[in-house]
């Protein structure tokens, strides 16, 4: 059976994303993002499901720091709706609970509802771990904020399926593989190409390397910067562009990028998720 690796424990939102995209794969839980990528690099898993950014909490800083060093390639993206469920022990009601635990971000995203119900918030390492702890505690006065999958795994009741304050909470995941695969170019299809490059720390360096995208009519969707080698001088950049490397304007833009940049690596080319246009 093929395997998809994710960071977290059983019932985490990353686990739920794996279940939705690859229901026939075995989902393998990992302690860290490094471990998740390592399993794929060592052929102990076929792909990795990695969260990049959340519509409410912003980007996952640790992942952006790992991208310049990773040996994997992006083969797809996935947008997962995050519905924070209020979980309790079987038979408990809202009148019974006095406290709630979860990851700090989940608690922050449910702050209004927590205060509305006069619950004491307790920060934990992760959402699914809070659900597991609740199951082991057997305390009817306690509750947890986690996914519907966590409720199923740990045999908990769901008091509220959307306990978060904002209802359009979504996480963007990247699906990573050891194999470098570019989808076949089709004229009517839309593609995204992710690139990482390094520039010299000289005046107008970034202007020169990005100029080719403007002159060739290639849209830059996202740009992220990195400090390299432990210095405060920014020299590495990660960009997502609209287009496929086989398109002539994209090809010319990448050639100009390679001419002015110290190094260039294509992280992957993939078809955008259907929800991208409505959320980005």
N, C-alpha and C positions, 0 to 999 in steps of 0.2 A: 504493500500500500504506500502511495506517495505521502510525503509529510510536508506540512507548512508550519514553520516556527514563528513564535510570537513572544513578546516580553510580557510577563505577568503570571498570574495564577489562573486556574480554571475558572471560567465565568467572567474574566476581564473583558472589557470592550474590544480589545484586540482579538481575543478568542472568539467573540461574537462575529467580528468582521471575517475571520477565517471561516467560520461556520457558514456565513452567508455566501461568500465567494467560492469557497472550495469545500462543499458539504461532504464530498467523498474522500477527502484527504484526512489523514490523522493530524490533529493539531497538537503541537509539542510546545509546552510551556517552558520559558527560559527566565532566569533570574535577572538578566541585564540585556540591553540592546547589543552589547558586544558579543555575548553568548549566542544571541539569536542569529547574528550574522555569521558567527564562527561555525555554527552547525551547517549552514549552507556552503560555506567555503570548504568545509571538510567533507562534503557530500553525505552528511548525516541527516540532512533535510533537503527537500527539493527547492523550496522557496521560503522567503521570509515576508511577514506582514508587519510593516513598520509605520507607526503614526508620525506624520510630519507636522501638521498644524490643526488647530481646532478653531472653529468660528468664534468661540467665546473666549477661550484661554490663550489663543495665539499659537506661535510655533513651539515645537518641542526642541529646546535648545541643544540637548545632548545629541540628537540625531544630526543636526546641522554641523556639529563639531566632528562627527564620525564620517560624514559623507566624503570629505577630501581624502580620507585614508582607506576607505572601503574598497574591497576587491570585487564587489558585486555590481550588477547592472539593473537598471529599472526596466521592467517589462510591462507594467501596468500601474494604474492608480485606481483607488476605490474610495468613494465617499460614504461614510457610515453615519447614519443618524444616531445621536446619543440621547437615549431616553433614560434619565435617571429614575429608577424605580425605588419607592420606599418599601423596604422589606422588613417583615416581622416573622416571629415564630408562628407556626401553625396555630390558629385559633385566637391570636392576639388582635386587638382592635386599636384604633387611634386613641381611645380613652386610656388604654393600658400603658402606652409608651411614654417615657420621660426623657430619653436620650437617643442620639443617632450618631453613628460613626461612618466615616468614609475618607477617601483621599481629600486633601485640602481643596483641590480645584473643584471637586464634586460638591463639597460643602459650600463653597463660595457660589457655585452656580445654582444652589438651592436655598440660599440665605434667607430670602423673603418667606418662603414656605416653612423653613425651620423656625424662624421667629414667630410666624403666625400661629404655629402649633405649640409654642413655648417649649421647644425641645433643646436640650443641652447638646451642643455639637462637640464631637471628639474626633480629632484628626488621626488618621491611620495611614499606613504605607500605601495601600491601594484599595480600590472599591471592592473587588471580589474577595480580597483578604478580609475585609470587614464583614462580608456576608458569611464567610466560613467561620469567623470568630463568633458571630451571632449564633450560628447553628451549634457551636460547641459550648457556648455560655449557657444556653437554655434559660435566658433571662427575658421574661415577657415584657419587662419595662424598657428594654433596649430595642433599637432598630438599626438598620443599615441602609445606605444608599448605594445601589449597584445595578447591574444589568438584569434583564429578564432571564438571561441564560444562567446567571448566578443563582437566581431564585429557584430555577429548575434543578440545578446541580446540587444545591444545599437544602432542598426540600423546604423552602420558605414561602410564605404568603406575600402577595403584592398588594399593598394597601392603595398605592397610587402609581400608575404606570408612567406618569410624566410629572415627576415631583420638581423638576427644574423650573426656575423662574422664567427663562426664555425658551420657547418651544422649538426654535429652529437651530438647535445645537448640533453641529456636524463636525466629524473628524475626517481629515484627508489622510489616507494611507498610501504608501508606496509598496508595490510588490517587487521584491528583489530576487534575482536569480544569478547563479554563477555563470550561466551561459549568456553570451551577448547575442541577443536576437532582435532584429529590426523587422517590423511587419512590412509586408510587400506594399509598395506605394500604389495607391489608387486615387485617381484625380478627384473624385467626389468625396473622399474621406478627409477628415481633419486629423492632424497628428500634432503631438508635442514632442519636442526634443530637448533633453536636459543636458547641459554642458557645464563643465567646471574648467576654469583656466587660471593661469598665474600671470601677473604682469610685473614689470619692473617698477620700482618705487621712484618714478620720475614724473615731472610735470606732464599732464595731458595724456598719460599712458592709457587710462581707462577710456578717455574720449576717442583715442585712436583705435583701440581694439573693438569698441562698440560701433564705430562709425560705419562699418561695413553692413551692419544690420539695417541702419537707417537708409543708406543709399540703395540697398537692394530690396527695400520694402518688406523687411521681416520684422514682425511684431515680437517684442520682448515682453513676456507675460509676467515674469518674476525675476528679481535679481537679489542675491544674498551675498554678503561680504564676509571674509574670514581674516583673522590675524594669523599669519604663518610663523612657524618656528619660535613661538613664544614671545614675539615682539608685538608692539602696538601699531606697527605699520601694516596697513591692509594691503595684501598683495594677491589674495585668491578670491575668486568670484564664482558663484553658481547661478546660472541663468536657465530659465525655461523659455523656449521660443515656440511660436506657432509655425509648424512646418515639418517636413520630412527631408532628411539629408539628400534624397534623390531629386528633390525639386531644385531647379536651376538657380533660383534666387537664394535659396538656403545654402546651396553648395558654394556659391560665390561668397556669401557672407561668412561662412565657416573658413573658407580659404583666406580671406582677409584677416579673420580672427587669428588664425594660425601664424600668419606673417608677422603680426605685431605682438602677440603674446609669447611668453617664455615657454609655456606648455599648455596643451589643450587635451581634454579627455571628454568624449561623449559618454555620458552616463546611461543613456538609453533613449529610444524613440518608442512612443506608445500612443494608443488611441485614447483621447480624453474620456473620462467617465461621463455618462449622460447628465449627471447633476451638476457638472462643472459650470455650465452656462447660467444656471439659476442661482448658484451659490458664490461664484467668483466674480 
